[in-house]
Amino acid sequence: MHKLSPLRARLASFEHAYALAWQLRRSTGRNQFIVRTGNPLQPVRVVDRPPSDGAIVMALL
């Protein structure tokens, strides 16, 4: 597994993804999904559609 730098670890955290998803939800009015990717360099991401690539939904805003 890759060791993330402190900055990358913070930017790639669930907490950061949640804050981004909340901002996007407020500005667009669309549902935002926080998904686990399985990629150690980008362990979570925010998308506005349900994932179809096998990613695990961690939260829905």
PDB file with SEQRES, HELIX, SHEET and CRYST1 records, atoms N, CA, C and O in Angstrom:
SEQRES   1 A   61  MET HIS LYS LEU SER PRO LEU ARG ALA ARG LEU ALA SER          
SEQRES   2 A   61  PHE GLU HIS ALA TYR ALA LEU ALA TRP GLN LEU ARG ARG          
SEQRES   3 A   61  SER THR GLY ARG ASN GLN PHE ILE VAL ARG THR GLY ASN          
SEQRES   4 A   61  PRO LEU GLN PRO VAL ARG VAL VAL ASP ARG PRO PRO SER          
SEQRES   5 A   61  ASP GLY ALA ILE VAL MET ALA LEU LEU                          
HELIX    1 AA1 PRO A    6  LEU A   11  1                                   6    
HELIX    2 AA2 PHE A   14  THR A   28  1                                  15    
SHEET    1 AA1 3 GLN A  42  VAL A  47  0                                        
SHEET    2 AA1 3 PHE A  33  ASN A  39 -1                                        
SHEET    3 AA1 3 ILE A  56  LEU A  60 -1                                        
CRYST1    1.000    1.000    1.000  90.00  90.00  90.00 P 1           1          
ATOM      1  N   MET A   1       0.842  -1.182   0.000  1.00  0.00           N  
ATOM      2  CA  MET A   1       0.000   0.000   0.000  1.00  0.00           C  
ATOM      3  C   MET A   1       0.887   1.245   0.000  1.00  0.00           C  
ATOM      4  O   MET A   1       1.938   1.266   0.641  1.00  0.00           O  
ATOM      5  N   HIS A   2       0.465   2.262  -0.709  1.00  0.00           N  
ATOM      6  CA  HIS A   2       1.210   3.508  -0.785  1.00  0.00           C  
ATOM      7  C   HIS A   2       1.062   4.301   0.504  1.00  0.00           C  
ATOM      8  O   HIS A   2      -0.020   4.354   1.089  1.00  0.00           O  
ATOM      9  N   LYS A   3       2.150   4.915   0.942  1.00  0.00           N  
ATOM     10  CA  LYS A   3       2.112   5.817   2.091  1.00  0.00           C  
ATOM     11  C   LYS A   3       1.791   7.202   1.552  1.00  0.00           C  
ATOM     12  O   LYS A   3       2.534   7.745   0.734  1.00  0.00           O  
ATOM     13  N   LEU A   4       0.683   7.771   2.011  1.00  0.00           N  
ATOM     14  CA  LEU A   4       0.266   9.084   1.534  1.00  0.00           C  
ATOM     15  C   LEU A   4       0.984  10.175   2.302  1.00  0.00           C  
ATOM     16  O   LEU A   4       1.233  10.042   3.500  1.00  0.00           O  
ATOM     17  N   SER A   5       1.317  11.256   1.610  1.00  0.00           N  
ATOM     18  CA  SER A   5       1.865  12.414   2.303  1.00  0.00           C  
ATOM     19  C   SER A   5       0.770  12.971   3.208  1.00  0.00           C  
ATOM     20  O   SER A   5      -0.410  12.720   2.963  1.00  0.00           O  
ATOM     21  N   PRO A   6       1.134  13.719   4.246  1.00  0.00           N  
ATOM     22  CA  PRO A   6       0.108  14.275   5.138  1.00  0.00           C  
ATOM     23  C   PRO A   6      -0.929  15.124   4.400  1.00  0.00           C  
ATOM     24  O   PRO A   6      -2.116  15.061   4.721  1.00  0.00           O  
ATOM     25  N   LEU A   7      -0.497  15.913   3.419  1.00  0.00           N  
ATOM     26  CA  LEU A   7      -1.447  16.748   2.677  1.00  0.00           C  
ATOM     27  C   LEU A   7      -2.380  15.879   1.835  1.00  0.00           C  
ATOM     28  O   LEU A   7      -3.593  16.087   1.845  1.00  0.00           O  
ATOM     29  N   ARG A   8      -1.830  14.916   1.115  1.00  0.00           N  
ATOM     30  CA  ARG A   8      -2.672  14.042   0.289  1.00  0.00           C  
ATOM     31  C   ARG A   8      -3.624  13.246   1.170  1.00  0.00           C  
ATOM     32  O   ARG A   8      -4.788  13.061   0.815  1.00  0.00           O  
ATOM     33  N   ALA A   9      -3.147  12.778   2.304  1.00  0.00           N  
ATOM     34  CA  ALA A   9      -4.012  12.025   3.217  1.00  0.00           C  
ATOM     35  C   ALA A   9      -5.187  12.883   3.670  1.00  0.00           C  
ATOM     36  O   ALA A   9      -6.313  12.393   3.764  1.00  0.00           O  
ATOM     37  N   ARG A  10      -4.937  14.155   3.951  1.00  0.00           N  
ATOM     38  CA  ARG A  10      -6.018  15.052   4.370  1.00  0.00           C  
ATOM     39  C   ARG A  10      -6.978  15.323   3.213  1.00  0.00           C  
ATOM     40  O   ARG A  10      -8.194  15.296   3.398  1.00  0.00           O  
ATOM     41  N   LEU A  11      -6.442  15.583   2.033  1.00  0.00           N  
ATOM     42  CA  LEU A  11      -7.291  15.882   0.876  1.00  0.00           C  
ATOM     43  C   LEU A  11      -8.073  14.658   0.410  1.00  0.00           C  
ATOM     44  O   LEU A  11      -9.162  14.796  -0.147  1.00  0.00           O  
ATOM     45  N   ALA A  12      -7.532  13.472   0.631  1.00  0.00           N  
ATOM     46  CA  ALA A  12      -8.195  12.242   0.197  1.00  0.00           C  
ATOM     47  C   ALA A  12      -9.042  11.616   1.301  1.00  0.00           C  
ATOM     48  O   ALA A  12      -9.481  10.473   1.173  1.00  0.00           O  
ATOM     49  N   SER A  13      -9.271  12.351   2.374  1.00  0.00           N  
ATOM     50  CA  SER A  13     -10.006  11.798   3.512  1.00  0.00           C  
ATOM     51  C   SER A  13     -11.518  11.826   3.284  1.00  0.00           C  
ATOM     52  O   SER A  13     -12.028  12.580   2.456  1.00  0.00           O  
ATOM     53  N   PHE A  14     -12.211  10.990   4.037  1.00  0.00           N  
ATOM     54  CA  PHE A  14     -13.671  10.991   4.003  1.00  0.00           C  
ATOM     55  C   PHE A  14     -14.205  12.356   4.433  1.00  0.00           C  
ATOM     56  O   PHE A  14     -15.169  12.855   3.854  1.00  0.00           O  
ATOM     57  N   GLU A  15     -13.588  12.955   5.439  1.00  0.00           N  
ATOM     58  CA  GLU A  15     -14.050  14.251   5.938  1.00  0.00           C  
ATOM     59  C   GLU A  15     -13.990  15.320   4.856  1.00  0.00           C  
ATOM     60  O   GLU A  15     -14.908  16.131   4.730  1.00  0.00           O  
ATOM     61  N   HIS A  16     -12.918  15.325   4.077  1.00  0.00           N  
ATOM     62  CA  HIS A  16     -12.782  16.300   2.990  1.00  0.00           C  
ATOM     63  C   HIS A  16     -13.821  16.023   1.904  1.00  0.00           C  
ATOM     64  O   HIS A  16     -14.438  16.951   1.381  1.00  0.00           O  
ATOM     65  N   ALA A  17     -14.011  14.758   1.568  1.00  0.00           N  
ATOM     66  CA  ALA A  17     -15.016  14.390   0.566  1.00  0.00           C  
ATOM     67  C   ALA A  17     -16.412  14.790   1.032  1.00  0.00           C  
ATOM     68  O   ALA A  17     -17.225  15.249   0.229  1.00  0.00           O  
ATOM     69  N   TYR A  18     -16.695  14.620   2.313  1.00  0.00           N  
ATOM     70  CA  TYR A  18     -18.009  14.982   2.854  1.00  0.00           C  
ATOM     71  C   TYR A  18     -18.238  16.490   2.734  1.00  0.00           C  
ATOM     72  O   TYR A  18     -19.318  16.928   2.338  1.00  0.00           O  
ATOM     73  N   ALA A  19     -17.218  17.280   3.076  1.00  0.00           N  
ATOM     74  CA  ALA A  19     -17.341  18.738   2.965  1.00  0.00           C  
ATOM     75  C   ALA A  19     -17.576  19.147   1.512  1.00  0.00           C  
ATOM     76  O   ALA A  19     -18.409  20.012   1.239  1.00  0.00           O  
ATOM     77  N   LEU A  20     -16.859  18.539   0.593  1.00  0.00           N  
ATOM     78  CA  LEU A  20     -17.041  18.835  -0.830  1.00  0.00           C  
ATOM     79  C   LEU A  20     -18.432  18.425  -1.293  1.00  0.00           C  
ATOM     80  O   LEU A  20     -19.100  19.180  -2.000  1.00  0.00           O  
ATOM     81  N   ALA A  21     -18.870  17.234  -0.896  1.00  0.00           N  
ATOM     82  CA  ALA A  21     -20.200  16.757  -1.289  1.00  0.00           C  
ATOM     83  C   ALA A  21     -21.286  17.689  -0.765  1.00  0.00           C  
ATOM     84  O   ALA A  21     -22.261  17.963  -1.466  1.00  0.00           O  
ATOM     85  N   TRP A  22     -21.125  18.174   0.452  1.00  0.00           N  
ATOM     86  CA  TRP A  22     -22.113  19.093   1.039  1.00  0.00           C  
ATOM     87  C   TRP A  22     -22.169  20.394   0.231  1.00  0.00           C  
ATOM     88  O   TRP A  22     -23.254  20.901  -0.056  1.00  0.00           O  
ATOM     89  N   GLN A  23     -21.000  20.933  -0.135  1.00  0.00           N  
ATOM     90  CA  GLN A  23     -20.960  22.161  -0.938  1.00  0.00           C  
ATOM     91  C   GLN A  23     -21.625  21.937  -2.292  1.00  0.00           C  
ATOM     92  O   GLN A  23     -22.402  22.775  -2.748  1.00  0.00           O  
ATOM     93  N   LEU A  24     -21.327  20.822  -2.928  1.00  0.00           N  
ATOM     94  CA  LEU A  24     -21.924  20.529  -4.234  1.00  0.00           C  
ATOM     95  C   LEU A  24     -23.427  20.328  -4.124  1.00  0.00           C  
ATOM     96  O   LEU A  24     -24.179  20.783  -4.986  1.00  0.00           O  
ATOM     97  N   ARG A  25     -23.863  19.660  -3.085  1.00  0.00           N  
ATOM     98  CA  ARG A  25     -25.301  19.434  -2.873  1.00  0.00           C  
ATOM     99  C   ARG A  25     -26.028  20.764  -2.716  1.00  0.00           C  
ATOM    100  O   ARG A  25     -27.093  20.970  -3.298  1.00  0.00           O  
ATOM    101  N   ARG A  26     -25.449  21.661  -1.928  1.00  0.00           N  
ATOM    102  CA  ARG A  26     -26.072  22.971  -1.711  1.00  0.00           C  
ATOM    103  C   ARG A  26     -26.085  23.812  -2.984  1.00  0.00           C  
ATOM    104  O   ARG A  26     -27.064  24.507  -3.257  1.00  0.00           O  
ATOM    105  N   SER A  27     -25.012  23.755  -3.759  1.00  0.00           N  
ATOM    106  CA  SER A  27     -24.935  24.617  -4.943  1.00  0.00           C  
ATOM    107  C   SER A  27     -25.698  24.063  -6.146  1.00  0.00           C  
ATOM    108  O   SER A  27     -26.196  24.835  -6.966  1.00  0.00           O  
ATOM    109  N   THR A  28     -25.797  22.740  -6.264  1.00  0.00           N  
ATOM    110  CA  THR A  28     -26.446  22.156  -7.440  1.00  0.00           C  
ATOM    111  C   THR A  28     -27.836  21.608  -7.156  1.00  0.00           C  
ATOM    112  O   THR A  28     -28.656  21.498  -8.067  1.00  0.00           O  
ATOM    113  N   GLY A  29     -28.107  21.264  -5.903  1.00  0.00           N  
ATOM    114  CA  GLY A  29     -29.380  20.643  -5.560  1.00  0.00           C  
ATOM    115  C   GLY A  29     -29.461  19.175  -5.949  1.00  0.00           C  
ATOM    116  O   GLY A  29     -30.507  18.549  -5.782  1.00  0.00           O  
ATOM    117  N   ARG A  30     -28.380  18.621  -6.461  1.00  0.00           N  
ATOM    118  CA  ARG A  30     -28.356  17.212  -6.884  1.00  0.00           C  
ATOM    119  C   ARG A  30     -27.793  16.337  -5.776  1.00  0.00           C  
ATOM    120  O   ARG A  30     -26.966  16.780  -4.979  1.00  0.00           O  
ATOM    121  N   ASN A  31     -28.248  15.094  -5.735  1.00  0.00           N  
ATOM    122  CA  ASN A  31     -27.675  14.137  -4.795  1.00  0.00           C  
ATOM    123  C   ASN A  31     -26.188  13.982  -5.062  1.00  0.00           C  
ATOM    124  O   ASN A  31     -25.745  14.044  -6.209  1.00  0.00           O  
ATOM    125  N   GLN A  32     -25.425  13.783  -4.006  1.00  0.00           N  
ATOM    126  CA  GLN A  32     -23.990  13.555  -4.107  1.00  0.00           C  
ATOM    127  C   GLN A  32     -23.666  12.264  -3.366  1.00  0.00           C  
ATOM    128  O   GLN A  32     -24.088  12.071  -2.225  1.00  0.00           O  
ATOM    129  N   PHE A  33     -22.925  11.394  -4.012  1.00  0.00           N  
ATOM    130  CA  PHE A  33     -22.528  10.116  -3.440  1.00  0.00           C  
ATOM    131  C   PHE A  33     -21.048  10.175  -3.092  1.00  0.00           C  
ATOM    132  O   PHE A  33     -20.229  10.596  -3.909  1.00  0.00           O  
ATOM    133  N   ILE A  34     -20.711   9.759  -1.898  1.00  0.00           N  
ATOM    134  CA  ILE A  34     -19.312   9.584  -1.523  1.00  0.00           C  
ATOM    135  C   ILE A  34     -19.045   8.095  -1.639  1.00  0.00           C  
ATOM    136  O   ILE A  34     -19.687   7.286  -0.969  1.00  0.00           O  
ATOM    137  N   VAL A  35     -18.096   7.736  -2.490  1.00  0.00           N  
ATOM    138  CA  VAL A  35     -17.839   6.325  -2.769  1.00  0.00           C  
ATOM    139  C   VAL A  35     -16.401   5.945  -2.433  1.00  0.00           C  
ATOM    140  O   VAL A  35     -15.478   6.748  -2.571  1.00  0.00           O  
ATOM    141  N   ARG A  36     -16.235   4.708  -1.992  1.00  0.00           N  
ATOM    142  CA  ARG A  36     -14.905   4.137  -1.763  1.00  0.00           C  
ATOM    143  C   ARG A  36     -14.458   3.533  -3.085  1.00  0.00           C  
ATOM    144  O   ARG A  36     -15.194   2.770  -3.710  1.00  0.00           O  
ATOM    145  N   THR A  37     -13.252   3.878  -3.504  1.00  0.00           N  
ATOM    146  CA  THR A  37     -12.793   3.475  -4.831  1.00  0.00           C  
ATOM    147  C   THR A  37     -11.920   2.232  -4.847  1.00  0.00           C  
ATOM    148  O   THR A  37     -11.876   1.529  -5.858  1.00  0.00           O  
ATOM    149  N   GLY A  38     -11.228   1.943  -3.760  1.00  0.00           N  
ATOM    150  CA  GLY A  38     -10.260   0.854  -3.765  1.00  0.00           C  
ATOM    151  C   GLY A  38      -8.896   1.285  -4.270  1.00  0.00           C  
ATOM    152  O   GLY A  38      -7.963   0.482  -4.284  1.00  0.00           O  
ATOM    153  N   ASN A  39      -8.762   2.533  -4.683  1.00  0.00           N  
ATOM    154  CA  ASN A  39      -7.497   3.085  -5.156  1.00  0.00           C  
ATOM    155  C   ASN A  39      -6.807   3.776  -3.977  1.00  0.00           C  
ATOM    156  O   ASN A  39      -7.375   4.715  -3.418  1.00  0.00           O  
ATOM    157  N   PRO A  40      -5.611   3.352  -3.581  1.00  0.00           N  
ATOM    158  CA  PRO A  40      -4.964   3.955  -2.422  1.00  0.00           C  
ATOM    159  C   PRO A  40      -4.608   5.432  -2.612  1.00  0.00           C  
ATOM    160  O   PRO A  40      -4.488   6.159  -1.626  1.00  0.00           O  
ATOM    161  N   LEU A  41      -4.437   5.886  -3.842  1.00  0.00           N  
ATOM    162  CA  LEU A  41      -4.128   7.300  -4.062  1.00  0.00           C  
ATOM    163  C   LEU A  41      -5.373   8.179  -4.061  1.00  0.00           C  
ATOM    164  O   LEU A  41      -5.276   9.385  -3.836  1.00  0.00           O  
ATOM    165  N   GLN A  42      -6.535   7.594  -4.310  1.00  0.00           N  
ATOM    166  CA  GLN A  42      -7.814   8.315  -4.236  1.00  0.00           C  
ATOM    167  C   GLN A  42      -8.829   7.360  -3.601  1.00  0.00           C  
ATOM    168  O   GLN A  42      -9.679   6.799  -4.292  1.00  0.00           O  
ATOM    169  N   PRO A  43      -8.735   7.182  -2.277  1.00  0.00           N  
ATOM    170  CA  PRO A  43      -9.576   6.175  -1.632  1.00  0.00           C  
ATOM    171  C   PRO A  43     -11.067   6.496  -1.638  1.00  0.00           C  
ATOM    172  O   PRO A  43     -11.893   5.585  -1.588  1.00  0.00           O  
ATOM    173  N   VAL A  44     -11.418   7.769  -1.699  1.00  0.00           N  
ATOM    174  CA  VAL A  44     -12.829   8.161  -1.789  1.00  0.00           C  
ATOM    175  C   VAL A  44     -12.976   9.237  -2.850  1.00  0.00           C  
ATOM    176  O   VAL A  44     -12.037   9.977  -3.142  1.00  0.00           O  
ATOM    177  N   ARG A  45     -14.177   9.309  -3.423  1.00  0.00           N  
ATOM    178  CA  ARG A  45     -14.460  10.380  -4.380  1.00  0.00           C  
ATOM    179  C   ARG A  45     -15.930  10.735  -4.278  1.00  0.00           C  
ATOM    180  O   ARG A  45     -16.732   9.984  -3.723  1.00  0.00           O  
ATOM    181  N   VAL A  46     -16.267  11.890  -4.820  1.00  0.00           N  
ATOM    182  CA  VAL A  46     -17.639  12.394  -4.811  1.00  0.00           C  
ATOM    183  C   VAL A  46     -18.156  12.355  -6.238  1.00  0.00           C  
ATOM    184  O   VAL A  46     -17.507  12.852  -7.159  1.00  0.00           O  
ATOM    185  N   VAL A  47     -19.338  11.756  -6.414  1.00  0.00           N  
ATOM    186  CA  VAL A  47     -19.973  11.681  -7.728  1.00  0.00           C  
ATOM    187  C   VAL A  47     -21.443  12.041  -7.581  1.00  0.00           C  
ATOM    188  O   VAL A  47     -22.011  11.925  -6.495  1.00  0.00           O  
ATOM    189  N   ASP A  48     -22.059  12.476  -8.674  1.00  0.00           N  
ATOM    190  CA  ASP A  48     -23.467  12.886  -8.595  1.00  0.00           C  
ATOM    191  C   ASP A  48     -24.426  11.837  -9.147  1.00  0.00           C  
ATOM    192  O   ASP A  48     -25.617  12.105  -9.309  1.00  0.00           O  
ATOM    193  N   ARG A  49     -23.911  10.648  -9.434  1.00  0.00           N  
ATOM    194  CA  ARG A  49     -24.748   9.531  -9.897  1.00  0.00           C  
ATOM    195  C   ARG A  49     -24.346   8.277  -9.129  1.00  0.00           C  
ATOM    196  O   ARG A  49     -23.197   8.152  -8.706  1.00  0.00           O  
ATOM    197  N   PRO A  50     -25.262   7.367  -8.949  1.00  0.00           N  
ATOM    198  CA  PRO A  50     -24.882   6.124  -8.269  1.00  0.00           C  
ATOM    199  C   PRO A  50     -23.750   5.436  -9.031  1.00  0.00           C  
ATOM    200  O   PRO A  50     -23.785   5.375 -10.260  1.00  0.00           O  
ATOM    201  N   PRO A  51     -22.764   4.928  -8.333  1.00  0.00           N  
ATOM    202  CA  PRO A  51     -21.636   4.300  -9.023  1.00  0.00           C  
ATOM    203  C   PRO A  51     -22.061   3.009  -9.717  1.00  0.00           C  
ATOM    204  O   PRO A  51     -22.848   2.228  -9.183  1.00  0.00           O  
ATOM    205  N   SER A  52     -21.530   2.804 -10.903  1.00  0.00           N  
ATOM    206  CA  SER A  52     -21.835   1.582 -11.653  1.00  0.00           C  
ATOM    207  C   SER A  52     -20.593   0.710 -11.809  1.00  0.00           C  
ATOM    208  O   SER A  52     -20.645  -0.346 -12.439  1.00  0.00           O  
ATOM    209  N   ASP A  53     -19.480   1.153 -11.237  1.00  0.00           N  
ATOM    210  CA  ASP A  53     -18.213   0.438 -11.419  1.00  0.00           C  
ATOM    211  C   ASP A  53     -17.832  -0.427 -10.221  1.00  0.00           C  
ATOM    212  O   ASP A  53     -16.670  -0.812 -10.087  1.00  0.00           O  
ATOM    213  N   GLY A  54     -18.783  -0.736  -9.358  1.00  0.00           N  
ATOM    214  CA  GLY A  54     -18.494  -1.576  -8.208  1.00  0.00           C  
ATOM    215  C   GLY A  54     -17.991  -0.823  -6.994  1.00  0.00           C  
ATOM    216  O   GLY A  54     -17.681  -1.438  -5.973  1.00  0.00           O  
ATOM    217  N   ALA A  55     -17.904   0.494  -7.082  1.00  0.00           N  
ATOM    218  CA  ALA A  55     -17.481   1.284  -5.928  1.00  0.00           C  
ATOM    219  C   ALA A  55     -18.550   1.193  -4.837  1.00  0.00           C  
ATOM    220  O   ALA A  55     -19.738   1.051  -5.125  1.00  0.00           O  
ATOM    221  N   ILE A  56     -18.113   1.276  -3.600  1.00  0.00           N  
ATOM    222  CA  ILE A  56     -19.014   1.155  -2.451  1.00  0.00           C  
ATOM    223  C   ILE A  56     -19.465   2.539  -2.005  1.00  0.00           C  
ATOM    224  O   ILE A  56     -18.631   3.412  -1.760  1.00  0.00           O  
ATOM    225  N   VAL A  57     -20.776   2.750  -1.897  1.00  0.00           N  
ATOM    226  CA  VAL A  57     -21.315   4.034  -1.434  1.00  0.00           C  
ATOM    227  C   VAL A  57     -21.113   4.122   0.069  1.00  0.00           C  
ATOM    228  O   VAL A  57     -21.581   3.268   0.822  1.00  0.00           O  
ATOM    229  N   MET A  58     -20.406   5.168   0.501  1.00  0.00           N  
ATOM    230  CA  MET A  58     -20.164   5.392   1.923  1.00  0.00           C  
ATOM    231  C   MET A  58     -21.175   6.367   2.510  1.00  0.00           C  
ATOM    232  O   MET A  58     -21.509   6.286   3.692  1.00  0.00           O  
ATOM    233  N   ALA A  59     -21.663   7.293   1.678  1.00  0.00           N  
ATOM    234  CA  ALA A  59     -22.636   8.282   2.144  1.00  0.00           C  
ATOM    235  C   ALA A  59     -23.381   8.842   0.945  1.00  0.00           C  
ATOM    236  O   ALA A  59     -22.873   8.864  -0.175  1.00  0.00           O  
ATOM    237  N   LEU A  60     -24.596   9.291   1.211  1.00  0.00           N  
ATOM    238  CA  LEU A  60     -25.429   9.945   0.204  1.00  0.00           C  
ATOM    239  C   LEU A  60     -25.944  11.229   0.814  1.00  0.00           C  
ATOM    240  O   LEU A  60     -26.584  11.215   1.866  1.00  0.00           O  
ATOM    241  N   LEU A  61     -25.666  12.338   0.153  1.00  0.00           N  
ATOM    242  CA  LEU A  61     -26.152  13.633   0.622  1.00  0.00           C  
ATOM    243  C   LEU A  61     -27.131  14.184  -0.383  1.00  0.00           C  
ATOM    244  O   LEU A  61     -27.668  15.274  -0.188  1.00  0.00           O  
TER     245      LEU A  61                                                      
END                                                                             
